[in-house]
Amino acid sequence: MSIVWKIIRIIGLYVVFFFVCVIIAAIALDSLPDALEALFALLAPIAFVWWYEKRRSSKLEIESPAEDGMRPTDRVLPGLPGGPGIQPSRPRQTRSNPQPPNRTLQQPPETTSRRHQGWVPRDQLVTIAGRTIDGMVYVGTPPRIGSSYYGEVCRAYIDPSLSVARVGSDKNGDNMSYWPGYSSIPAVCRATYLDWLAGGRQDGSINPGYMFLFFYGLERRFLVDDASENEKRDILVEVRRLKELFGKNHSAQRYLGEFIDLASIIVDDADFKKPIYKNWGWELPLSLKVALGGAIANDMPIDADWLLSWFMCHNERRLRTPATRCEDEFMSLFRHKFAIRFPNELTVSKPRKHLEYSYRAASGEFGGNIPISANGKPILDISGLRKPVEIAQEIADEAMDELDKFSRYLGRNPDGRGSIEAQALLPAELWGLFPSDELEELKDWARQQVAAGGLVPALDVISRLEGETPEKLGKRNLTGAADALARIGFGMAPDPRFSLRGPKIDEPVVIFELGEPVEQLEDVSPAYRTELFELALATFVAHADSKIVEAERRALSEKIEAVSGLTELERKRLYANLEWYLDVPPDMSWLRSKLKDADAEHHLALRAAVVAIAHADSVIQSEEVACIEKIYKALGIDAGLVYADLHAGDVPDGPVRVKAAEAEAPGEQIPDEPKAKAGSLDAARIAAIRNDTERVSSVLGEIFSTDEDVSDEATAALALPSSMAGLDPKHAMLVEQIIQRDHWTDEEFDEIASKQGLMPSGALEVVNEWAFDKFDEAMLDEYEGYDVSPDIADTLRAEMAKGD
């Protein structure tokens, strides 16, 4: 800026002298030719400007005081205490805890009225504009800074000759420039600054610019002037206090933090054994570079805390919400995963580059490179190492993924940390570090319910987990309950992610043992999805005659056992869902929306399932036939096929007797007619049907998947408003219709989804998953139809009204 002002000044002087010379030429040189007059008007101002600048330069060189002290570029820091493995070159000086600036002295401080020029030490009082200040400031005519006389004056100097406002204050700094200097700020700002200094510099609510104006002086005294060791320690203590006082200001944390890093090393007061996890600047903190560089130089491995510190302070780290919302849990889980991956800690290859620290003063008045050494040896520079940071990012990503559900819960319930549901959503590895008596009580309660048969009113489960009784049950409540119980080794059926519907407020759920904690209930196989739906169809038929006989129970259980491709955990969950289906009979309204989504390729597997259960008790009731007819109609199949399928399902595959055998007739012996076992499923027949339909059965799992993707090249090209970002055009149009009302019946929702060419069940899951990602809650709750979240609807309508 000083060069710019010089250019502006020279141009201004030239213009002024030019007009003066033009007037002189017109009056005194009128007799000369016009060409000479013009030449005089152009060249004479140049000579005048040169003479004026030279005279000004000579005057300033006489008046300007010289600056004492050593520049940072001249300083070599000997004997730095290193990180792990680096020993101090000299014993650390000990001193009593420093007192605040306004401490009571044993001797009354010296008050002087003489004219100051330069640094006023601590505990030496100076009075300026009626305010008494306890030292640690520069007072006097400010010296010019920069390499030439046209530079600006030192910002930190308090010039007593400048005016100070008698009334008024500007604590908010409305009249302060971004880069303040005492000589350049208005009089009212000088008054506010002097009042802050006289008050002991205790007000942290004042504009940080005033604090920086004071800090500029501390910075200059420490790094430029020849201050004593004790004075440097006092300055370091004061800057640490200021950093804490202005803890919410980003600039203060950055600039003061960088100074503290360097100053603590210079005075041998740095703690290289304590990792740091906050960094407000772009570069790694100097103390961290020294500690890690020293450890690597001495072939010492890096432990979890130092790698986490390295990662958290690196400007290329990628942190998601779980790491910031659940910081303590994230750091603990990072350490746990590091210990598993690196039981002997992490060995890092030595970098070739040596550490060179470049410091730029916050005032902008000085700076330069500072060589850093320890015990006379250069320190390795870790700034260019990539592999350790990449490893840390991998571990951090795993930790954030596992904390995602816990973080989402806290997002919906900011005060929910420590509750049963929140504790259950924590990864099991953290339970020991974050214990909960309530969680142990929940485990005991769950064991008691399992021992009593497992059927528990759904309202009791939600009330125990959430600590309050909800007015209705939504998918979010039930999903949270299932996840919470799964984390302590218990399951809940039905799981709202896969069931046709969740339990109503007056219906039970089934609590059962999983055998081990489970964190990802949503990870199931296509075979599980297929079998879960077939169980619903089968129990619908079994309930047709209003009673479930033992043979039907056994047939349904054998059906689960006969399915291949299931894990043991999935079988347990299917058995629990079967118990729920047997206690809470499915009805056609549950099944119709799923059945109509199936096409002809998937019909055979469904027909086999319902026919098999009809034969389970060896007696086919008329009510069962009527139920099967309803299922066939929902599938779009001719109801007349019901009787053919029932007959085929009852006929064994072996040869049958058509007439009595004749003893004298030659030929092979006809085998005896096999006897069908009453009350059991014809496993061979159903297995044959399943083998013939293996391909369609696997596809069936995709049909009833909750993660259905619908694509349409024509609609994908449509532009979407930003409020619908994340949805394809069809689902976006569906959302726009949904938010127009608070409630939709099943039939109404099916109709509007069909108009968009969407499967209702798939559309429901897509919309709710999108709402969870954007608003941390579902848009639609299934309760005698579909209730629309009023908060989400209001937000989207407001965004759309703005023309978004």
C-alpha positions in Angstrom: 0.0 0.0 0.0 2.9 2.4 0.7 4.1 2.2 -2.9 0.6 2.9 -4.1 0.3 6.0 -1.9 3.7 7.2 -3.1 2.6 6.9 -6.8 -0.6 8.7 -6.0 1.4 11.5 -4.2 3.8 11.9 -7.1 1.1 12.1 -9.7 -0.8 14.6 -7.6 2.4 16.8 -7.2 3.1 16.6 -10.9 -0.4 17.7 -11.8 -0.2 20.7 -9.4 3.3 21.7 -10.6 2.1 21.3 -14.2 -0.7 23.8 -13.9 1.7 26.2 -12.0 4.2 25.9 -14.9 1.5 26.5 -17.5 0.6 29.7 -15.7 4.2 30.8 -15.4 4.8 30.0 -19.1 1.7 32.0 -20.2 2.7 35.1 -18.1 6.5 35.2 -17.9 7.5 33.3 -21.1 5.0 34.6 -23.5 7.7 35.9 -25.8 9.1 32.4 -26.3 8.0 30.2 -29.1 5.0 28.0 -28.3 7.1 24.8 -28.6 9.4 26.0 -25.8 6.5 27.0 -23.6 5.0 23.5 -24.0 8.4 21.8 -23.3 8.8 23.9 -20.1 5.2 23.1 -19.0 5.9 19.3 -19.4 9.5 19.0 -18.0 9.7 21.6 -15.3 7.1 19.8 -13.1 9.3 16.7 -13.2 12.2 18.6 -11.8 10.0 20.2 -9.1 8.7 16.7 -8.0 12.2 15.2 -7.9 13.4 18.2 -5.8 10.5 17.9 -3.4 10.8 14.1 -2.9 14.5 14.4 -2.3 14.1 17.1 0.3 11.3 15.1 2.0 13.5 12.0 2.1 16.4 13.8 3.7 14.1 15.3 6.4 12.6 12.0 7.3 16.0 10.2 7.5 17.0 12.7 10.2 13.8 12.4 12.2 13.1 8.7 11.9 14.4 6.7 14.9 16.2 3.4 14.3 14.7 0.1 15.2 16.6 -2.0 17.6 16.5 -5.8 18.0 16.9 -8.9 15.9 14.7 -9.8 13.0 13.1 -13.2 13.0 15.0 -14.2 9.9 18.2 -13.8 11.9 17.1 -16.0 14.8 18.1 -19.6 15.1 16.3 -21.6 17.8 18.9 -23.8 19.5 18.1 -26.8 21.6 14.4 -27.2 20.9 12.7 -29.8 23.1 11.4 -32.3 20.6 8.5 -34.5 20.5 8.8 -38.1 21.5 12.5 -39.0 21.5 13.9 -35.4 21.5 15.5 -34.2 24.7 15.8 -30.6 25.7 19.3 -29.1 25.3 19.0 -27.3 28.6 16.9 -27.8 31.7 13.5 -26.1 31.6 13.4 -22.9 33.6 10.9 -23.0 36.4 9.0 -20.1 37.6 6.0 -19.4 39.7 2.6 -19.1 38.0 2.4 -15.7 36.4 -0.1 -13.2 37.7 -2.6 -11.3 35.6 -1.7 -7.9 34.4 -3.6 -6.1 37.2 -2.1 -8.0 40.1 -1.2 -6.3 43.3 2.5 -5.5 43.5 4.6 -5.5 46.6 6.0 -2.1 45.6 3.7 0.6 44.2 4.3 0.7 40.4 6.1 3.7 39.0 4.0 6.3 37.4 5.8 8.7 35.1 4.7 11.8 33.3 7.9 12.1 31.2 7.5 11.8 27.5 7.8 8.2 26.4 9.3 6.9 23.2 9.2 3.2 22.7 8.2 0.2 24.8 6.6 0.7 28.2 7.4 -2.4 30.3 4.8 -4.3 32.3 3.9 -2.8 35.8 5.1 0.6 34.7 2.1 2.9 34.5 1.6 5.5 31.8 -1.2 8.0 31.5 -2.6 8.9 28.1 -5.6 11.1 27.6 -6.6 10.7 31.3 -6.4 6.9 31.2 -3.8 5.0 33.2 -2.4 2.0 31.5 -0.3 -0.8 33.1 2.4 -1.0 30.5 3.0 -3.7 27.8 2.4 -1.1 25.0 4.4 1.1 22.7 4.0 4.9 23.3 5.5 7.8 21.4 5.9 9.0 17.9 5.4 5.9 15.7 8.4 4.9 13.6 7.9 4.3 9.9 8.0 0.7 8.8 9.0 -0.8 5.5 12.2 -0.5 3.4 11.7 3.2 2.4 10.7 6.4 3.9 7.2 6.4 2.3 6.1 3.3 4.4 3.3 3.4 6.9 3.8 4.1 10.6 3.9 1.3 13.1 0.4 0.3 14.0 1.0 -0.6 17.6 2.4 2.8 18.7 0.1 4.9 20.8 0.8 8.5 19.7 -0.1 10.9 22.6 -0.2 13.8 20.2 -3.3 12.4 18.4 -6.7 13.4 19.4 -8.9 11.2 21.6 -12.7 11.6 21.8 -14.0 12.9 25.1 -17.4 11.3 24.8 -18.7 8.3 22.9 -17.6 4.7 22.4 -17.3 2.2 19.5 -17.1 -1.2 21.2 -18.6 -2.9 18.1 -15.8 -1.4 16.0 -18.1 0.1 13.4 -15.5 2.7 12.5 -12.5 0.3 12.7 -10.7 -0.7 9.5 -10.0 -4.4 8.9 -6.3 -3.8 9.6 -6.2 -1.1 12.3 -3.4 1.1 13.4 -3.6 3.5 16.3 -2.6 6.5 14.1 -5.2 5.7 11.5 -8.4 4.9 13.5 -10.9 7.6 14.4 -10.7 9.5 17.7 -13.7 7.6 19.1 -12.0 4.3 18.4 -8.8 5.6 20.2 -10.9 6.4 23.2 -12.5 3.0 23.2 -9.1 1.3 22.8 -7.5 3.3 25.7 -10.5 2.5 27.9 -10.1 -1.2 27.2 -6.4 -1.0 28.0 -7.0 0.9 31.2 -9.6 -1.7 32.2 -7.0 -4.4 32.3 -7.9 -5.8 28.9 -10.6 -8.0 30.4 -13.5 -7.3 28.1 -13.8 -10.1 25.6 -17.0 -8.7 24.0 -15.2 -5.8 22.4 -14.4 -5.8 18.7 -11.4 -8.1 18.2 -9.7 -5.4 16.2 -8.9 -3.6 19.5 -7.3 -6.8 20.8 -5.2 -7.1 17.6 -4.0 -3.5 18.0 -2.6 -4.5 21.4 -1.3 -7.8 20.1 0.6 -6.2 17.4 2.8 -4.6 20.1 3.3 -7.8 22.0 4.2 -9.6 18.8 6.8 -6.9 17.8 8.3 -6.8 21.3 8.8 -10.5 21.4 10.1 -11.2 17.9 11.8 -7.9 16.9 13.0 -6.1 20.0 15.7 -7.5 22.3 13.3 -8.4 25.1 14.6 -10.4 28.1 13.7 -14.0 28.7 11.3 -13.1 31.6 9.6 -10.4 29.5 9.1 -12.9 26.7 7.4 -15.3 29.1 5.2 -12.6 30.4 4.1 -11.8 26.8 3.5 -15.5 26.1 1.2 -15.7 29.2 -0.7 -12.6 28.1 -1.2 -13.9 24.6 -2.5 -17.2 25.9 -5.0 -15.3 28.1 -6.2 -13.2 25.1 -6.6 -16.4 23.0 -8.9 -17.8 25.7 -10.7 -14.5 26.2 -11.5 -14.3 22.4 -12.1 -18.0 22.0 -15.0 -17.7 19.6 -13.2 -15.5 17.1 -11.6 -17.5 14.2 -9.0 -14.9 13.4 -7.9 -14.6 17.0 -7.5 -18.3 17.3 -5.5 -18.5 14.2 -3.1 -15.6 14.6 -2.6 -15.9 18.3 -2.3 -19.7 18.1 0.5 -19.4 15.5 2.3 -16.9 17.7 1.9 -19.1 20.8 3.2 -22.1 18.9 6.4 -20.2 17.9 6.9 -18.3 21.1 6.5 -21.4 23.4 9.3 -23.0 21.4 11.6 -20.0 21.7 11.2 -19.7 25.5 11.4 -23.5 25.9 7.8 -23.7 27.2 6.2 -26.0 24.6 4.5 -29.2 25.6 5.5 -31.7 23.0 3.9 -34.6 24.8 0.3 -33.4 24.5 -1.4 -33.8 21.1 -3.7 -31.0 19.9 -6.9 -31.5 18.0 -7.9 -28.0 17.0 -6.2 -26.0 14.2 -7.6 -22.7 12.9 -4.9 -22.2 10.2 -4.1 -23.8 6.9 -0.7 -25.2 8.0 -0.1 -27.8 10.6 0.7 -26.2 13.9 4.5 -25.8 14.5 4.5 -27.7 17.8 2.8 -30.6 16.1 5.4 -30.6 13.3 8.2 -30.5 15.8 6.7 -33.3 17.9 6.0 -35.7 15.0 9.2 -34.8 13.1 11.2 -35.6 16.2 9.4 -38.9 16.8 9.9 -40.0 13.2 13.6 -38.9 13.2 14.2 -41.1 16.2 12.4 -44.1 14.6 9.6 -44.0 17.1 6.2 -45.3 16.0 3.1 -43.0 16.0 0.3 -44.0 18.4 -3.4 -43.4 18.0 -3.5 -40.0 19.7 -0.7 -38.5 17.6 -2.2 -39.8 14.3 -5.6 -38.4 15.3 -3.9 -35.1 16.1 -2.2 -35.1 12.8 -5.5 -35.9 11.0 -7.6 -33.4 12.9 -5.2 -30.5 12.3 -4.6 -31.4 8.6 -6.4 -29.0 6.1 -7.3 -31.9 3.8 -9.2 -33.9 6.4 -12.8 -34.8 5.5 -15.2 -34.8 8.5 -18.9 -35.5 8.3 -21.6 -34.6 10.9 -21.0 -37.6 13.2 -17.4 -36.4 13.9 -18.5 -33.0 14.9 -21.8 -33.7 16.6 -20.4 -36.7 18.5 -16.8 -35.6 18.9 -15.9 -37.5 22.0 -17.4 -40.7 20.7 -15.7 -40.3 17.4 -12.3 -39.8 18.9 -12.7 -42.8 21.2 -13.9 -45.0 18.3 -10.9 -43.8 16.2 -8.5 -44.9 18.9 -10.2 -48.3 19.2 -10.1 -49.0 15.5 -6.4 -47.8 15.3 -5.5 -50.2 18.1 -7.1 -53.1 16.2 -5.5 -52.2 12.9 -2.0 -51.3 14.3 -1.5 -53.3 17.5 2.2 -52.3 17.4 1.4 -48.6 16.5 2.1 -47.0 13.1 5.6 -46.7 11.7 6.1 -43.8 9.3 8.9 -43.4 6.7 11.3 -40.6 7.2 10.7 -37.5 4.9 13.7 -36.0 3.2 12.8 -32.4 3.7 13.9 -30.5 6.8 11.5 -28.2 8.7 11.7 -24.5 7.8 9.1 -22.3 9.5 7.8 -19.1 7.8 6.2 -16.6 10.2 4.2 -13.6 9.0 3.3 -11.1 11.7 -0.4 -10.5 12.3 0.3 -6.8 11.8 1.9 -7.5 8.4 4.9 -5.4 9.4 7.6 -8.1 9.4 8.1 -11.8 8.8 10.5 -14.3 7.4 11.8 -17.9 7.5 12.9 -19.2 10.9 15.2 -22.3 10.9 14.1 -24.8 13.5 16.5 -27.2 15.2 16.7 -29.6 18.1 20.0 -30.3 19.9 21.8 -28.6 17.0 20.1 -30.9 14.4 17.5 -30.0 11.9 14.0 -31.4 12.4 12.2 -33.5 9.7 9.3 -31.8 8.0 6.2 -34.0 7.9 4.1 -31.5 5.9 4.5 -33.5 2.6 3.7 -36.9 4.0 0.5 -38.3 2.5 0.2 -41.9 3.6 -0.4 -41.4 7.3 -3.2 -38.9 6.6 -4.8 -41.3 4.1 -4.7 -44.1 6.7 -6.2 -41.8 9.3 -9.0 -40.8 6.8 -9.8 -44.5 6.3 -10.1 -45.1 10.0 -12.1 -41.9 10.5 -14.6 -42.9 7.7 -15.2 -46.2 9.4 -15.8 -44.5 12.7 -18.2 -41.9 11.2 -20.2 -44.7 9.4 -20.7 -46.6 12.7 -21.7 -43.4 14.5 -24.1 -42.3 11.8 -27.3 -43.6 13.5 -26.2 -42.2 16.9 -25.6 -38.9 15.3 -28.9 -38.8 13.5 -30.7 -39.6 16.8 -28.9 -36.7 18.5 -29.8 -34.5 15.5 -33.5 -35.2 16.3 -33.0 -35.1 20.0 -30.2 -32.7 20.9 -30.6 -33.4 24.7 -30.9 -37.2 24.1 -27.3 -38.2 24.9 -27.3 -40.7 27.7 -30.9 -41.9 27.1 -31.6 -45.6 26.5 -32.2 -45.3 22.8 -29.1 -43.1 22.3 -26.9 -45.4 24.3 -28.1 -48.4 22.4 -27.3 -46.8 19.1 -23.6 -46.4 20.2 -21.2 -48.9 18.7 -20.8 -51.7 21.2 -17.0 -51.0 21.5 -17.9 -47.7 23.2 -20.3 -49.0 25.9 -17.4 -49.5 28.3 -16.2 -45.9 27.8 -19.7 -44.5 27.9 -21.5 -46.7 30.4 -25.3 -46.5 31.1 -27.2 -48.1 34.0 -30.4 -47.6 32.1 -29.1 -49.8 29.3 -28.3 -52.6 31.6 -31.9 -52.3 33.0 -33.2 -52.5 29.4 -31.3 -55.8 28.8 -32.8 -57.3 32.0 -36.3 -56.2 30.9 -35.8 -57.7 27.4 -34.7 -61.0 28.8 -37.8 -61.1 31.0 -40.0 -60.5 28.0 -38.4 -63.2 26.0 -38.8 -65.7 28.9 -42.5 -64.7 29.1 -43.1 -65.6 25.4 -41.9 -62.5 23.6 -45.2 -60.8 22.8 -45.1 -57.3 24.2 -47.5 -54.3 23.6 -45.8 -52.1 21.0 -46.6 -49.0 23.1 -44.8 -50.5 26.1 -41.6 -51.0 24.1 -41.6 -47.5 22.6 -42.5 -45.9 26.0 -39.6 -47.7 27.7 -37.1 -46.7 25.1 -38.2 -43.1 24.6 -39.1 -42.3 28.2 -42.5 -41.0 27.2 -45.8 -42.4 25.8 -46.4 -41.3 22.2 -49.8 -40.5 20.8 -49.3 -42.8 17.8 -46.6 -45.0 16.4 -44.7 -44.0 13.4 -42.0 -45.7 11.3 -39.3 -43.6 12.9 -40.3 -44.7 16.4 -40.4 -48.4 15.4 -37.1 -48.2 13.4 -35.4 -46.6 16.3 -36.7 -49.2 18.7 -35.6 -52.1 16.5 -32.1 -50.6 16.1 -31.8 -49.9 19.8 -32.7 -53.4 20.8 -30.5 -54.9 18.1 -27.5 -53.1 19.6 -28.0 -55.0 22.9 -28.6 -58.4 21.2 -32.4 -58.5 20.9 -34.7 -58.3 17.9 -38.1 -56.9 17.4 -40.6 -58.1 14.9 -42.0 -56.7 12.7 -39.1 -54.5 11.5 -40.8 -51.6 9.7 -38.1 -51.6 7.0 -39.4 -54.8 5.6 -42.8 -55.5 7.0 -46.0 -54.8 5.0 -47.0 -52.4 7.8 -45.9 -51.7 11.4 -48.0 -52.5 14.5 -50.7 -50.2 15.5 -50.7 -48.6 18.9 -52.8 -51.3 20.5 -51.0 -54.3 18.9 -48.1 -56.3 20.2 -44.6 -56.8 18.8 -42.3 -59.9 19.3 -39.1 -59.5 21.3 -36.6 -62.2 20.7 -32.9 -62.9 21.2 -30.5 -62.3 18.3 -27.6 -64.0 20.0 -25.2 -61.1 19.5 -25.4 -57.3 19.0 -26.3 -56.3 15.5 -25.6 -52.8 14.0 -26.9 -53.1 10.5 -30.4 -54.6 10.6 -31.1 -53.3 7.1 -28.5 -55.6 5.5 -30.5 -58.7 4.5 -30.5 -61.0 1.5 -33.0 -61.2 -1.3 -34.0 -64.6 0.0 -35.0 -63.1 3.3 -37.2 -60.4 1.6 -38.9 -63.1 -0.5 -39.6 -65.5 2.3 -40.9 -62.7 4.6 -43.5 -61.8 2.0 -44.4 -65.5 1.3 -44.9 -66.0 5.0 -47.4 -63.1 5.1 -49.3 -64.7 2.2 -49.2 -68.1 3.8 -50.4 -67.0 7.2 -53.2 -65.0 5.5 -54.5 -68.3 4.1 -53.9 -70.1 7.4 -56.0 -67.5 9.2 -58.9 -68.0 6.8 -60.8 -70.4 9.0 -60.1 -68.3 12.1 -57.8 -70.8 13.7 -54.2 -72.0 13.4 -53.8 -75.7 14.0 -50.5 -77.3 14.9 -50.0 -78.8 11.5 -50.1 -75.3 9.9 -47.7 -74.0 12.4 -45.3 -76.9 11.7 -45.7 -76.4 7.9 -44.9 -72.7 8.2 -41.8 -73.4 10.3 -40.7 -76.1 7.9 -41.1 -73.6 5.1 -38.6 -71.3 6.7 -36.1 -74.2 7.2 -36.5 -75.3 3.6 -35.3 -71.9 2.2 -31.7 -71.8 1.1 -29.5 -68.8 1.1 -30.5 -67.5 4.6 -28.1 -66.7 7.4 -28.8 -68.1 10.9 -29.7 -64.5 12.0 -32.2 -64.1 9.2 -33.9 -67.4 10.1 -34.3 -66.1 13.7 -35.9 -63.0 12.4 -38.2 -64.9 10.1 -39.4 -67.1 13.0 -40.1 -64.0 15.0 -42.0 -62.4 12.2 -44.0 -65.6 11.8 -45.0 -65.4 15.4 -46.2 -61.9 14.8 -48.1 -62.9 11.7 -49.8 -65.7 13.6 -50.8 -63.3 16.4 -51.7 -60.3 14.2 -53.4 -61.7 11.1 -52.5 -60.1 7.8 -55.4 -58.7 5.8 -55.9 -58.2 2.1 -55.3 -54.4 2.3 -51.7 -55.2 3.4 -51.1 -57.6 0.6 -52.9 -56.0 -2.4 -50.4 -53.2 -3.0 -47.5 -55.7 -3.1 -49.3 -58.3 -5.1 -50.2 -55.9 -7.9 -46.6 -54.9 -8.3 -45.6 -58.5 -9.2 -45.7 -59.6 -12.9 -46.3 -62.9 -14.5 -42.7 -64.1 -13.9 -43.2 -64.0 -10.2 -46.6 -65.6 -9.9 -45.5 -69.2 -9.7 -43.5 -68.9 -6.5 -46.4 -67.1 -4.8 -49.0 -69.7 -6.0 -46.8 -72.5 -4.6 -46.6 -70.8 -1.2 -50.3 -70.4 -0.7 -51.2 -73.8 -2.1 -48.7 -75.5 0.2 -50.2 -74.0 3.4 -53.7 -74.9 2.3 -52.6 -78.5 2.2 -50.8 -78.4 5.5 -53.6 -79.8 7.6 -54.8 -82.2 4.9 -58.2 -80.4 4.9 -58.9 -77.6 2.5 -61.6 -75.3 3.9 -63.8 -73.2 1.8 -62.6 -70.1 3.6 -59.0 -71.0 2.5 -60.2 -71.3 -1.1 -61.8 -67.9 -0.9 -58.6 -66.4 0.4 -56.5 -67.9 -2.4 -59.0 -66.7 -4.9 -58.5 -63.1 -3.6 -54.8 -63.5 -3.9 -55.1 -64.8 -7.5 -57.3 -61.9 -8.4 -54.9 -59.4 -6.9 -52.2 -61.0 -9.0 -54.4 -60.7 -12.1 -54.6 -64.4 -12.4 -57.8 -66.3 -13.4 -59.5 -67.5 -10.2 -60.4 -70.7 -12.0 -56.7 -71.8 -11.6 -57.2 -72.0 -7.9 -58.8 -75.5 -8.0 -56.3 -76.8 -10.5 -53.4 -75.7 -8.4 -55.0 -77.1 -5.2 -55.5 -80.4 -6.9 -52.0 -80.5 -8.3 -50.6 -79.6 -4.9 -52.4 -82.7 -3.4 -51.2 -85.2 -6.0 -47.9 -87.0 -5.3 -45.3 -87.2 -7.9 -44.9 -91.0 -7.8 -47.0 -93.4 -10.0 -50.5 -94.2 -8.9 -52.7 -97.2 -9.2 -55.2 -97.1 -12.0 -56.5 -100.7 -11.7 -55.7 -103.9 -9.8 -52.6 -105.8 -11.0 -53.0 -109.2 -12.6 -50.7 -111.9 -11.1 -50.0 -113.7 -14.4 -49.3 -110.6 -16.4 -45.6 -110.2 -17.3 -43.8 -106.9 -16.8 -42.3 -104.7 -14.1 -43.9 -104.4 -10.7 -45.9 -101.3 -10.1 -44.8 -99.6 -6.9 -47.2 -99.1 -4.0 -49.1 -95.9 -3.9 -47.3 -93.5 -1.6 -49.2 -92.4 1.5 -49.4 -88.6 2.0 -48.6 -87.6 5.6 -51.6 -85.9 7.1 -50.9 -82.5 8.6 -47.5 -82.0 6.9 -46.2 -80.1 3.9 -45.4 -82.1 0.8 -41.8 -81.0 0.8 -40.8 -82.9 -2.4 -43.5 -81.2 -4.4 -42.8 -77.7 -3.2 -39.0 -78.2 -3.6 -39.6 -79.1 -7.2 -41.7 -76.0 -7.8 -39.0 -73.9 -6.1 -36.2 -75.4 -8.1 -38.1 -74.7 -11.3 -38.6 -71.1 -10.2 -35.2 -70.3 -8.7 -34.6 -67.4 -11.1 -38.0 -65.7 -10.5 -37.7 -66.2 -6.7 -34.5 -64.2 -6.6 -36.0 -61.5 -8.7 -38.9 -61.5 -6.4 -36.6 -60.3 -3.7 -35.8 -57.3 -5.8 -39.5 -56.6 -6.6 -40.3 -56.2 -2.9 -37.0 -54.4 -2.0 -37.4 -51.2 -0.2 -34.5 -49.7 -2.2 -36.3 -49.6 -5.6 -34.9 -47.3 -8.2 -37.1 -46.0 -11.0 -35.5 -44.4 -14.0 -37.1 -42.6 -16.9 -34.9 -41.0 -19.5 -37.6 -38.6 -20.6 -38.3 -37.3 -17.1 -34.7 -37.3 -15.9 -34.0 -34.5 -18.3 -36.5 -32.2 -16.5 -35.0 -29.5 -14.3 -35.8 -29.8 -10.6 -36.1 -27.0 -8.0 -33.3 -27.1 -5.4 -35.8 -27.9 -2.7 -36.3 -31.3 -4.4 -32.6 -32.0 -4.9 -31.9 -35.7 -4.5 -35.1 -36.9 -6.1 -35.8 -37.8 -9.7 -38.6 -35.9 -11.5 -41.3 -38.5 -10.9 -40.7 -38.7 -7.1 -40.3 -34.9 -7.0 -43.8 -34.5 -8.6 -45.1 -37.0 -6.1 -43.7 -35.0 -3.2 -45.3 -31.8 -4.5 -48.7 -33.5 -4.4 -48.2 -35.2 -1.0 -47.4 -31.9 0.8 -50.7 -30.4 -0.2 -52.6 -32.4 2.5 -51.9 -33.7 6.0 -53.3 -37.3 5.5 -53.7 -39.7 2.6 -55.6 -43.0 2.6 -54.0 -46.1 1.2 -56.1 -45.9 -1.9 -55.4 -42.2 -2.5 -51.7 -42.7 -2.1 -51.7 -45.7 -4.5 -53.6 -43.6 -7.0 -51.3 -40.6 -7.0 -48.2 -42.8 -7.1 -49.6 -44.8 -10.0 -50.3 -41.6 -11.9 -46.5 -40.9 -11.8 -45.8 -44.4 -13.0 -44.4 -45.4 -9.5 -44.9 -48.5 -7.4 -46.5 -47.2 -4.2 -44.3 -49.3 -1.8 -41.1 -48.3 -3.6 -42.2 -44.7 -3.8 -42.9 -44.6 -0.1 -39.4 -45.8 0.7 -37.7 -43.5 -1.7 -39.5 -40.4 -0.4 -38.9 -41.3 3.2 -35.2 -42.0 2.7 -34.8 -38.7 0.9 -36.6 -37.0 3.8 -34.4 -38.7 6.4 -31.3 -37.5 4.5 -32.5 -33.9 4.2 -34.6 -33.4 7.4 -33.6 -36.3 9.7 -37.2 -37.6 9.8 -39.6 -39.4 7.6 -42.1 -37.5 5.4 -44.8 -40.2 5.6 -45.9 -42.2 8.7 -48.0 -45.2 8.0 -51.0 -45.0 10.3 -54.4 -46.0 8.9 -53.1 -44.5 5.7 -50.3 -42.0 5.5 -49.7 -39.0 7.8 -47.6 -36.2 6.2 -44.9 -34.6 8.5 -46.2 -31.0 9.0 -42.7 -29.6 9.5 -41.4 -31.0 6.3 -44.5 -29.9 4.4 -44.3 -26.4 5.7 -40.6 -26.1 4.8 -41.1 -27.4 1.3 -44.1 -25.2 0.6 -42.2 -22.1 1.8 -39.2 -23.0 -0.5 -41.5 -23.5 -3.4 -43.3 -20.2 -2.7 -40.0 -18.4 -3.1 -39.8 -19.7 -6.6 -37.1 -22.2 -5.7 
